[in-house]
Amino acid sequence: MYILWAIIVGFIVGVLAKFVHPGRENMGFIATTLLGIGGSLLASYGGQALGMYEPGQPAGLIGAVIGAIVILLIYGRLKSPAA
């Protein structure tokens, strides 16, 4: 059940991040879900490293969206050719 919940929340976070981030990313359902899950993981581990979260405590929805936006920014930099 945890995996299903992670997929649903990951998809919602990915959609929110793509909505907030300027630009157009052609991502399907799976890529959007992985973006959201990756953003959540980035926010959780980054927050734990900065002392914002206790070990084992997951990031909230806003933190996960911010983590997904960071991933989108990195993806955009890697995808576009250097100027």
C-alpha positions in Angstrom: 0.0 0.0 0.0 2.9 2.3 0.7 4.2 2.0 -2.9 0.8 2.9 -4.3 0.6 5.9 -2.0 4.1 7.0 -3.0 3.1 6.8 -6.7 0.0 8.9 -6.2 1.7 11.5 -4.1 4.7 11.5 -6.5 2.4 12.1 -9.5 0.7 15.0 -7.7 4.0 16.6 -6.7 5.4 16.2 -10.2 2.3 17.8 -11.7 2.5 20.7 -9.3 6.2 21.2 -9.9 5.7 21.2 -13.7 2.8 23.7 -13.2 5.0 26.1 -11.1 8.2 25.8 -13.1 8.3 28.0 -16.2 8.9 26.3 -19.5 7.6 23.2 -21.2 8.8 19.7 -20.3 7.4 16.9 -22.4 7.0 14.3 -19.7 4.6 11.4 -19.6 2.9 9.9 -16.6 5.9 7.8 -15.5 8.4 10.6 -15.9 6.2 13.0 -14.0 5.7 10.4 -11.2 9.5 9.8 -11.0 10.0 13.6 -10.9 7.7 13.9 -7.9 9.2 10.9 -6.1 12.7 12.2 -6.8 11.8 15.7 -5.5 10.4 14.1 -2.3 13.6 12.1 -1.8 15.8 15.2 -2.5 13.8 17.3 -0.1 13.8 14.6 2.6 17.5 13.9 2.5 18.5 17.5 1.9 16.3 18.6 4.8 17.8 16.0 7.0 21.4 17.1 6.1 20.5 20.7 6.9 18.9 19.7 10.2 15.4 20.7 9.2 14.0 17.1 9.5 14.7 14.3 12.0 16.2 11.1 10.5 13.5 9.1 9.0 11.1 12.0 8.8 9.8 12.7 5.2 9.5 16.1 3.7 6.1 17.7 3.4 4.2 18.5 0.2 5.8 22.0 -0.2 9.3 20.6 0.4 8.7 17.8 -2.2 7.5 20.3 -4.8 10.5 22.5 -4.2 12.8 19.5 -4.5 11.0 18.6 -7.8 11.5 22.1 -9.1 15.2 21.9 -8.3 15.4 18.6 -10.3 13.6 20.4 -13.2 16.1 23.2 -13.1 19.0 20.8 -13.2 17.3 18.9 -16.0 16.8 22.1 -18.0 20.5 23.0 -17.6 21.7 19.6 -18.7 19.3 19.4 -21.6 19.9 22.8 -23.1 23.2 23.3 -24.9 25.8 25.6 -23.3 25.6 29.1 -24.5 
